[in-house]
Amino acid sequence: MTLEDVLEELDEGGEAQLLEPRTDFDSCIAGLGVRFHDGPLAVYDVDLVLRHFMDRGLSEEEAQEHFDVNVAGSWVGNGTPMFVRFIDG
């Protein structure tokens, strides 16, 4: 499945919320997810989102805190995105 396929399915689902600005965060999408009766949902790669914040001048600690409080800590309704960290190896 390509990023374009994922974005198309999210668009068809109707409720999926995406991180803004899309030009910065669409490349951080790892795939699709579901939650109980909610989906498809955007699933973001946490490490890519953190890298985005650090590329804009935040330290690793500041990026993690910003992510924890303002991104992962936000509920924006049924289409709230999911976040995943992958196992190394």
Biopython code that builds the backbone (N, CA, C, O; Angstrom):
import numpy as np
from Bio.PDB.StructureBuilder import StructureBuilder

atoms = [
    (1, "MET", "N", (0.851, -1.173, 0.000)),
    (1, "MET", "CA", (0.000, 0.000, 0.000)),
    (1, "MET", "C", (0.899, 1.239, 0.000)),
    (1, "MET", "O", (1.856, 1.317, 0.770)),
    (2, "THR", "N", (0.592, 2.180, -0.847)),
    (2, "THR", "CA", (1.365, 3.411, -0.940)),
    (2, "THR", "C", (0.750, 4.506, -0.065)),
    (2, "THR", "O", (-0.383, 4.381, 0.399)),
    (3, "LEU", "N", (1.503, 5.567, 0.149)),
    (3, "LEU", "CA", (0.975, 6.710, 0.886)),
    (3, "LEU", "C", (-0.271, 7.254, 0.192)),
    (3, "LEU", "O", (-1.238, 7.626, 0.856)),
    (4, "GLU", "N", (-0.253, 7.302, -1.123)),
    (4, "GLU", "CA", (-1.409, 7.794, -1.866)),
    (4, "GLU", "C", (-2.635, 6.920, -1.614)),
    (4, "GLU", "O", (-3.745, 7.436, -1.483)),
    (5, "ASP", "N", (-2.441, 5.585, -1.544)),
    (5, "ASP", "CA", (-3.543, 4.667, -1.240)),
    (5, "ASP", "C", (-4.100, 4.944, 0.154)),
    (5, "ASP", "O", (-5.315, 4.966, 0.354)),
    (6, "VAL", "N", (-3.200, 5.154, 1.116)),
    (6, "VAL", "CA", (-3.619, 5.434, 2.486)),
    (6, "VAL", "C", (-4.421, 6.723, 2.534)),
    (6, "VAL", "O", (-5.496, 6.758, 3.134)),
    (7, "LEU", "N", (-3.915, 7.785, 1.911)),
    (7, "LEU", "CA", (-4.607, 9.073, 1.920)),
    (7, "LEU", "C", (-5.971, 8.973, 1.250)),
    (7, "LEU", "O", (-6.931, 9.594, 1.705)),
    (8, "GLU", "N", (-6.064, 8.199, 0.176)),
    (8, "GLU", "CA", (-7.340, 8.010, -0.506)),
    (8, "GLU", "C", (-8.341, 7.293, 0.398)),
    (8, "GLU", "O", (-9.503, 7.693, 0.477)),
    (9, "GLU", "N", (-7.898, 6.238, 1.076)),
    (9, "GLU", "CA", (-8.792, 5.512, 1.977)),
    (9, "GLU", "C", (-9.221, 6.387, 3.154)),
    (9, "GLU", "O", (-10.377, 6.331, 3.575)),
    (10, "LEU", "N", (-8.305, 7.190, 3.687)),
    (10, "LEU", "CA", (-8.658, 8.099, 4.776)),
    (10, "LEU", "C", (-9.680, 9.125, 4.311)),
    (10, "LEU", "O", (-10.600, 9.469, 5.053)),
    (11, "ASP", "N", (-9.524, 9.610, 3.095)),
    (11, "ASP", "CA", (-10.459, 10.588, 2.533)),
    (11, "ASP", "C", (-11.837, 9.968, 2.347)),
    (11, "ASP", "O", (-12.852, 10.613, 2.610)),
    (12, "GLU", "N", (-11.874, 8.732, 1.899)),
    (12, "GLU", "CA", (-13.147, 8.042, 1.689)),
    (12, "GLU", "C", (-13.854, 7.744, 3.004)),
    (12, "GLU", "O", (-15.084, 7.724, 3.063)),
    (13, "GLY", "N", (-13.061, 7.508, 4.080)),
    (13, "GLY", "CA", (-13.636, 7.201, 5.390)),
    (13, "GLY", "C", (-14.369, 8.377, 6.008)),
    (13, "GLY", "O", (-15.313, 8.189, 6.775)),
    (14, "GLY", "N", (-13.943, 9.584, 5.679)),
    (14, "GLY", "CA", (-14.670, 10.782, 6.065)),
    (14, "GLY", "C", (-14.339, 11.435, 7.388)),
    (14, "GLY", "O", (-14.411, 12.661, 7.474)),
    (15, "GLU", "N", (-13.973, 10.684, 8.444)),
    (15, "GLU", "CA", (-13.769, 11.289, 9.762)),
    (15, "GLU", "C", (-12.314, 11.402, 10.176)),
    (15, "GLU", "O", (-12.022, 12.019, 11.201)),
    (16, "ALA", "N", (-11.402, 10.835, 9.425)),
    (16, "ALA", "CA", (-9.995, 10.812, 9.822)),
    (16, "ALA", "C", (-9.440, 12.225, 9.935)),
    (16, "ALA", "O", (-9.587, 13.044, 9.028)),
    (17, "GLN", "N", (-8.798, 12.491, 11.072)),
    (17, "GLN", "CA", (-8.119, 13.760, 11.303)),
    (17, "GLN", "C", (-6.641, 13.569, 10.973)),
    (17, "GLN", "O", (-6.045, 12.553, 11.331)),
    (18, "LEU", "N", (-6.059, 14.544, 10.295)),
    (18, "LEU", "CA", (-4.656, 14.473, 9.911)),
    (18, "LEU", "C", (-3.894, 15.623, 10.553)),
    (18, "LEU", "O", (-4.433, 16.713, 10.741)),
    (19, "LEU", "N", (-2.635, 15.366, 10.885)),
    (19, "LEU", "CA", (-1.798, 16.411, 11.475)),
    (19, "LEU", "C", (-1.563, 17.515, 10.458)),
    (19, "LEU", "O", (-1.373, 17.253, 9.270)),
    (20, "GLU", "N", (-1.578, 18.731, 10.930)),
    (20, "GLU", "CA", (-1.354, 19.907, 10.084)),
    (20, "GLU", "C", (-0.049, 20.577, 10.468)),
    (20, "GLU", "O", (0.338, 20.539, 11.636)),
    (21, "PRO", "N", (0.631, 21.183, 9.527)),
    (21, "PRO", "CA", (0.309, 21.257, 8.109)),
    (21, "PRO", "C", (0.594, 19.926, 7.407)),
    (21, "PRO", "O", (1.603, 19.269, 7.662)),
    (22, "ARG", "N", (-0.302, 19.563, 6.541)),
    (22, "ARG", "CA", (-0.205, 18.285, 5.835)),
    (22, "ARG", "C", (1.088, 18.170, 5.045)),
    (22, "ARG", "O", (1.640, 17.077, 4.923)),
    (23, "THR", "N", (1.581, 19.280, 4.507)),
    (23, "THR", "CA", (2.821, 19.230, 3.720)),
    (23, "THR", "C", (3.998, 18.774, 4.573)),
    (23, "THR", "O", (4.969, 18.233, 4.044)),
    (24, "ASP", "N", (3.925, 18.985, 5.880)),
    (24, "ASP", "CA", (4.989, 18.560, 6.790)),
    (24, "ASP", "C", (4.779, 17.149, 7.323)),
    (24, "ASP", "O", (5.743, 16.403, 7.493)),
    (25, "PHE", "N", (3.528, 16.773, 7.587)),
    (25, "PHE", "CA", (3.280, 15.554, 8.335)),
    (25, "PHE", "C", (2.763, 14.368, 7.531)),
    (25, "PHE", "O", (2.793, 13.245, 8.035)),
    (26, "ASP", "N", (2.290, 14.567, 6.306)),
    (26, "ASP", "CA", (1.826, 13.413, 5.529)),
    (26, "ASP", "C", (2.937, 12.383, 5.354)),
    (26, "ASP", "O", (2.668, 11.183, 5.314)),
    (27, "SER", "N", (4.174, 12.838, 5.250)),
    (27, "SER", "CA", (5.296, 11.903, 5.072)),
    (27, "SER", "C", (5.586, 11.100, 6.349)),
    (27, "SER", "O", (6.381, 10.160, 6.316)),
    (28, "CYS", "N", (4.954, 11.458, 7.465)),
    (28, "CYS", "CA", (5.128, 10.731, 8.727)),
    (28, "CYS", "C", (4.071, 9.640, 8.911)),
    (28, "CYS", "O", (4.096, 8.921, 9.910)),
    (29, "ILE", "N", (3.146, 9.509, 7.958)),
    (29, "ILE", "CA", (2.096, 8.494, 8.058)),
    (29, "ILE", "C", (2.700, 7.119, 7.814)),
    (29, "ILE", "O", (3.412, 6.897, 6.836)),
    (30, "ALA", "N", (2.396, 6.199, 8.733)),
    (30, "ALA", "CA", (2.914, 4.827, 8.650)),
    (30, "ALA", "C", (1.881, 3.867, 8.073)),
    (30, "ALA", "O", (2.245, 2.794, 7.592)),
    (31, "GLY", "N", (0.610, 4.229, 8.110)),
    (31, "GLY", "CA", (-0.424, 3.330, 7.591)),
    (31, "GLY", "C", (-1.797, 3.690, 8.112)),
    (31, "GLY", "O", (-2.065, 4.828, 8.496)),
    (32, "LEU", "N", (-2.659, 2.687, 8.113)),
    (32, "LEU", "CA", (-4.049, 2.838, 8.535)),
    (32, "LEU", "C", (-4.290, 2.076, 9.826)),
    (32, "LEU", "O", (-3.652, 1.054, 10.079)),
    (33, "GLY", "N", (-5.207, 2.569, 10.640)),
    (33, "GLY", "CA", (-5.565, 1.877, 11.865)),
    (33, "GLY", "C", (-7.063, 1.921, 12.093)),
    (33, "GLY", "O", (-7.789, 2.653, 11.421)),
    (34, "VAL", "N", (-7.512, 1.130, 13.045)),
    (34, "VAL", "CA", (-8.908, 1.143, 13.486)),
    (34, "VAL", "C", (-8.914, 1.113, 15.005)),
    (34, "VAL", "O", (-7.987, 0.611, 15.641)),
    (35, "ARG", "N", (-9.972, 1.659, 15.562)),
    (35, "ARG", "CA", (-10.125, 1.682, 17.019)),
    (35, "ARG", "C", (-11.607, 1.467, 17.297)),
    (35, "ARG", "O", (-12.434, 2.313, 16.956)),
    (36, "PHE", "N", (-11.945, 0.341, 17.913)),
    (36, "PHE", "CA", (-13.313, -0.019, 18.257)),
    (36, "PHE", "C", (-14.207, 0.190, 17.039)),
    (36, "PHE", "O", (-14.057, -0.537, 16.056)),
    (37, "HIS", "N", (-15.123, 1.145, 17.059)),
    (37, "HIS", "CA", (-15.995, 1.408, 15.905)),
    (37, "HIS", "C", (-15.494, 2.598, 15.102)),
    (37, "HIS", "O", (-16.286, 3.270, 14.440)),
    (38, "ASP", "N", (-14.216, 2.866, 15.147)),
    (38, "ASP", "CA", (-13.654, 4.080, 14.568)),
    (38, "ASP", "C", (-12.562, 3.729, 13.573)),
    (38, "ASP", "O", (-11.587, 3.068, 13.931)),
    (39, "GLY", "N", (-12.710, 4.155, 12.349)),
    (39, "GLY", "CA", (-11.660, 3.933, 11.368)),
    (39, "GLY", "C", (-12.210, 4.067, 9.965)),
    (39, "GLY", "O", (-13.428, 4.077, 9.787)),
    (40, "PRO", "N", (-11.368, 4.167, 8.983)),
    (40, "PRO", "CA", (-9.917, 4.106, 9.087)),
    (40, "PRO", "C", (-9.342, 5.374, 9.735)),
    (40, "PRO", "O", (-9.898, 6.466, 9.615)),
    (41, "LEU", "N", (-8.231, 5.192, 10.413)),
    (41, "LEU", "CA", (-7.535, 6.286, 11.085)),
    (41, "LEU", "C", (-6.122, 6.406, 10.552)),
    (41, "LEU", "O", (-5.509, 5.413, 10.159)),
    (42, "ALA", "N", (-5.609, 7.623, 10.540)),
    (42, "ALA", "CA", (-4.209, 7.833, 10.185)),
    (42, "ALA", "C", (-3.345, 7.313, 11.326)),
    (42, "ALA", "O", (-3.616, 7.588, 12.495)),
    (43, "VAL", "N", (-2.309, 6.564, 10.982)),
    (43, "VAL", "CA", (-1.340, 6.082, 11.960)),
    (43, "VAL", "C", (-0.003, 6.729, 11.617)),
    (43, "VAL", "O", (0.512, 6.564, 10.511)),
    (44, "TYR", "N", (0.551, 7.465, 12.572)),
    (44, "TYR", "CA", (1.794, 8.188, 12.356)),
    (44, "TYR", "C", (2.950, 7.484, 13.051)),
    (44, "TYR", "O", (2.780, 6.890, 14.116)),
    (45, "ASP", "N", (4.122, 7.557, 12.441)),
    (45, "ASP", "CA", (5.366, 7.055, 13.004)),
    (45, "ASP", "C", (5.888, 8.111, 13.977)),
    (45, "ASP", "O", (6.282, 9.198, 13.556)),
    (46, "VAL", "N", (5.894, 7.800, 15.268)),
    (46, "VAL", "CA", (6.301, 8.746, 16.308)),
    (46, "VAL", "C", (7.701, 9.288, 16.040)),
    (46, "VAL", "O", (7.939, 10.488, 16.181)),
    (47, "ASP", "N", (8.627, 8.413, 15.656)),
    (47, "ASP", "CA", (10.007, 8.866, 15.453)),
    (47, "ASP", "C", (10.109, 9.885, 14.319)),
    (47, "ASP", "O", (10.916, 10.811, 14.393)),
    (48, "LEU", "N", (9.298, 9.722, 13.269)),
    (48, "LEU", "CA", (9.313, 10.697, 12.175)),
    (48, "LEU", "C", (8.708, 12.028, 12.615)),
    (48, "LEU", "O", (9.196, 13.090, 12.229)),
    (49, "VAL", "N", (7.654, 11.974, 13.418)),
    (49, "VAL", "CA", (7.045, 13.212, 13.932)),
    (49, "VAL", "C", (8.036, 13.946, 14.835)),
    (49, "VAL", "O", (8.190, 15.163, 14.738)),
    (50, "LEU", "N", (8.703, 13.197, 15.714)),
    (50, "LEU", "CA", (9.702, 13.825, 16.588)),
    (50, "LEU", "C", (10.841, 14.429, 15.770)),
    (50, "LEU", "O", (11.296, 15.534, 16.067)),
    (51, "ARG", "N", (11.302, 13.723, 14.756)),
    (51, "ARG", "CA", (12.370, 14.230, 13.879)),
    (51, "ARG", "C", (11.932, 15.542, 13.230)),
    (51, "ARG", "O", (12.735, 16.467, 13.113)),
    (52, "HIS", "N", (10.678, 15.634, 12.811)),
    (52, "HIS", "CA", (10.149, 16.870, 12.222)),
    (52, "HIS", "C", (10.301, 18.030, 13.212)),
    (52, "HIS", "O", (10.761, 19.109, 12.839)),
    (53, "PHE", "N", (9.916, 17.809, 14.465)),
    (53, "PHE", "CA", (10.029, 18.869, 15.469)),
    (53, "PHE", "C", (11.487, 19.250, 15.712)),
    (53, "PHE", "O", (11.803, 20.431, 15.852)),
    (54, "MET", "N", (12.365, 18.273, 15.762)),
    (54, "MET", "CA", (13.790, 18.565, 15.997)),
    (54, "MET", "C", (14.406, 19.281, 14.798)),
    (54, "MET", "O", (15.284, 20.126, 14.971)),
    (55, "ASP", "N", (13.958, 18.955, 13.587)),
    (55, "ASP", "CA", (14.446, 19.656, 12.396)),
    (55, "ASP", "C", (14.042, 21.123, 12.395)),
    (55, "ASP", "O", (14.644, 21.938, 11.696)),
    (56, "ARG", "N", (13.025, 21.457, 13.178)),
    (56, "ARG", "CA", (12.574, 22.846, 13.277)),
    (56, "ARG", "C", (13.108, 23.538, 14.515)),
    (56, "ARG", "O", (12.621, 24.605, 14.890)),
    (57, "GLY", "N", (14.118, 22.933, 15.162)),
    (57, "GLY", "CA", (14.837, 23.625, 16.215)),
    (57, "GLY", "C", (14.587, 23.170, 17.634)),
    (57, "GLY", "O", (15.237, 23.672, 18.551)),
    (58, "LEU", "N", (13.667, 22.233, 17.857)),
    (58, "LEU", "CA", (13.457, 21.750, 19.215)),
    (58, "LEU", "C", (14.527, 20.722, 19.576)),
    (58, "LEU", "O", (14.977, 19.958, 18.722)),
    (59, "SER", "N", (14.927, 20.709, 20.832)),
    (59, "SER", "CA", (15.821, 19.655, 21.307)),
    (59, "SER", "C", (15.024, 18.350, 21.357)),
    (59, "SER", "O", (13.801, 18.360, 21.219)),
    (60, "GLU", "N", (15.712, 17.241, 21.553)),
    (60, "GLU", "CA", (15.012, 15.950, 21.641)),
    (60, "GLU", "C", (14.011, 15.962, 22.798)),
    (60, "GLU", "O", (12.885, 15.484, 22.660)),
    (61, "GLU", "N", (14.434, 16.509, 23.933)),
    (61, "GLU", "CA", (13.540, 16.583, 25.097)),
    (61, "GLU", "C", (12.342, 17.488, 24.822)),
    (61, "GLU", "O", (11.212, 17.135, 25.157)),
    (62, "GLU", "N", (12.579, 18.651, 24.214)),
    (62, "GLU", "CA", (11.481, 19.567, 23.890)),
    (62, "GLU", "C", (10.521, 18.939, 22.878)),
    (62, "GLU", "O", (9.304, 19.081, 23.000)),
    (63, "ALA", "N", (11.067, 18.252, 21.891)),
    (63, "ALA", "CA", (10.235, 17.594, 20.877)),
    (63, "ALA", "C", (9.353, 16.536, 21.522)),
    (63, "ALA", "O", (8.166, 16.439, 21.209)),
    (64, "GLN", "N", (9.935, 15.735, 22.432)),
    (64, "GLN", "CA", (9.152, 14.690, 23.104)),
    (64, "GLN", "C", (8.047, 15.299, 23.948)),
    (64, "GLN", "O", (6.914, 14.819, 23.930)),
    (65, "GLU", "N", (8.372, 16.359, 24.692)),
    (65, "GLU", "CA", (7.359, 17.010, 25.524)),
    (65, "GLU", "C", (6.248, 17.613, 24.667)),
    (65, "GLU", "O", (5.070, 17.467, 24.993)),
    (66, "HIS", "N", (6.612, 18.290, 23.574)),
    (66, "HIS", "CA", (5.613, 18.874, 22.683)),
    (66, "HIS", "C", (4.714, 17.778, 22.110)),
    (66, "HIS", "O", (3.495, 17.939, 22.054)),
    (67, "PHE", "N", (5.312, 16.673, 21.688)),
    (67, "PHE", "CA", (4.546, 15.560, 21.148)),
    (67, "PHE", "C", (3.601, 14.995, 22.208)),
    (67, "PHE", "O", (2.414, 14.807, 21.940)),
    (68, "ASP", "N", (4.116, 14.722, 23.410)),
    (68, "ASP", "CA", (3.309, 14.120, 24.470)),
    (68, "ASP", "C", (2.107, 14.979, 24.836)),
    (68, "ASP", "O", (0.998, 14.468, 24.994)),
    (69, "VAL", "N", (2.326, 16.278, 24.970)),
    (69, "VAL", "CA", (1.268, 17.182, 25.437)),
    (69, "VAL", "C", (0.339, 17.615, 24.312)),
    (69, "VAL", "O", (-0.882, 17.571, 24.465)),
    (70, "ASN", "N", (0.901, 18.033, 23.187)),
    (70, "ASN", "CA", (0.113, 18.696, 22.151)),
    (70, "ASN", "C", (-0.315, 17.805, 20.992)),
    (70, "ASN", "O", (-1.216, 18.173, 20.239)),
    (71, "VAL", "N", (0.301, 16.661, 20.836)),
    (71, "VAL", "CA", (-0.041, 15.789, 19.705)),
    (71, "VAL", "C", (-0.708, 14.526, 20.239)),
    (71, "VAL", "O", (-1.913, 14.346, 20.064)),
    (72, "ALA", "N", (0.048, 13.658, 20.881)),
    (72, "ALA", "CA", (-0.521, 12.411, 21.401)),
    (72, "ALA", "C", (-1.536, 12.683, 22.502)),
    (72, "ALA", "O", (-2.456, 11.892, 22.708)),
    (73, "GLY", "N", (-1.375, 13.791, 23.206)),
    (73, "GLY", "CA", (-2.277, 14.128, 24.303)),
    (73, "GLY", "C", (-3.554, 14.826, 23.877)),
    (73, "GLY", "O", (-4.337, 15.252, 24.726)),
    (74, "SER", "N", (-3.778, 14.949, 22.575)),
    (74, "SER", "CA", (-4.972, 15.644, 22.076)),
    (74, "SER", "C", (-6.013, 14.645, 21.588)),
    (74, "SER", "O", (-5.683, 13.660, 20.929)),
    (75, "TRP", "N", (-7.254, 14.908, 21.915)),
    (75, "TRP", "CA", (-8.378, 14.135, 21.390)),
    (75, "TRP", "C", (-9.206, 15.083, 20.536)),
    (75, "TRP", "O", (-9.713, 16.089, 21.034)),
    (76, "VAL", "N", (-9.345, 14.767, 19.251)),
    (76, "VAL", "CA", (-10.069, 15.651, 18.340)),
    (76, "VAL", "C", (-11.294, 14.959, 17.746)),
    (76, "VAL", "O", (-11.734, 15.288, 16.644)),
    (77, "GLY", "N", (-11.834, 14.003, 18.488)),
    (77, "GLY", "CA", (-13.034, 13.309, 18.039)),
    (77, "GLY", "C", (-12.727, 11.913, 17.542)),
    (77, "GLY", "O", (-11.611, 11.415, 17.693)),
    (78, "ASN", "N", (-13.735, 11.285, 16.942)),
    (78, "ASN", "CA", (-13.615, 9.900, 16.512)),
    (78, "ASN", "C", (-12.478, 9.668, 15.527)),
    (78, "ASN", "O", (-11.933, 8.566, 15.474)),
    (79, "GLY", "N", (-12.113, 10.660, 14.760)),
    (79, "GLY", "CA", (-11.051, 10.499, 13.770)),
    (79, "GLY", "C", (-9.657, 10.791, 14.294)),
    (79, "GLY", "O", (-8.716, 10.906, 13.508)),
    (80, "THR", "N", (-9.503, 10.916, 15.622)),
    (80, "THR", "CA", (-8.188, 11.215, 16.206)),
    (80, "THR", "C", (-7.155, 10.204, 15.728)),
    (80, "THR", "O", (-7.390, 8.998, 15.808)),
    (81, "PRO", "N", (-6.016, 10.677, 15.233)),
    (81, "PRO", "CA", (-4.988, 9.764, 14.727)),
    (81, "PRO", "C", (-4.407, 8.875, 15.822)),
    (81, "PRO", "O", (-4.561, 9.132, 17.016)),
    (82, "MET", "N", (-3.735, 7.826, 15.370)),
    (82, "MET", "CA", (-3.009, 6.919, 16.248)),
    (82, "MET", "C", (-1.520, 7.137, 16.004)),
    (82, "MET", "O", (-1.120, 7.643, 14.956)),
    (83, "PHE", "N", (-0.706, 6.751, 16.983)),
    (83, "PHE", "CA", (0.740, 6.930, 16.887)),
    (83, "PHE", "C", (1.417, 5.626, 17.263)),
    (83, "PHE", "O", (1.000, 4.951, 18.204)),
    (84, "VAL", "N", (2.471, 5.269, 16.520)),
    (84, "VAL", "CA", (3.130, 3.991, 16.723)),
    (84, "VAL", "C", (4.635, 4.192, 16.733)),
    (84, "VAL", "O", (5.178, 5.043, 16.029)),
    (85, "ARG", "N", (5.288, 3.386, 17.550)),
    (85, "ARG", "CA", (6.754, 3.279, 17.532)),
    (85, "ARG", "C", (7.063, 1.861, 17.116)),
    (85, "ARG", "O", (6.475, 0.914, 17.637)),
    (86, "PHE", "N", (7.977, 1.709, 16.185)),
    (86, "PHE", "CA", (8.310, 0.405, 15.636)),
    (86, "PHE", "C", (9.449, -0.240, 16.421)),
    (86, "PHE", "O", (10.317, 0.448, 16.958)),
    (87, "ILE", "N", (9.432, -1.551, 16.479)),
    (87, "ILE", "CA", (10.496, -2.324, 17.097)),
    (87, "ILE", "C", (11.712, -2.282, 16.188)),
    (87, "ILE", "O", (11.591, -2.496, 14.982)),
    (88, "ASP", "N", (12.870, -2.012, 16.744)),
    (88, "ASP", "CA", (14.091, -2.016, 15.969)),
    (88, "ASP", "C", (14.448, -3.446, 15.582)),
    (88, "ASP", "O", (14.277, -4.384, 16.361)),
    (89, "GLY", "N", (14.950, -3.586, 14.357)),
    (89, "GLY", "CA", (15.431, -4.895, 13.939)),
    (89, "GLY", "C", (14.559, -5.497, 12.970)),
    (89, "GLY", "O", (14.821, -6.609, 12.511)),
]
sb = StructureBuilder()
sb.init_structure("model")
sb.init_model(0)
sb.init_chain("A")
sb.init_seg("    ")
for serial, (resi, resn, name, xyz) in enumerate(atoms, 1):
    if name == "N":
        sb.init_residue(resn, " ", resi, " ")
    sb.init_atom(name, np.array(xyz, "f"), 0.0, 1.0, " ", f" {name:<3s}", serial, name[0])
structure = sb.get_structure()
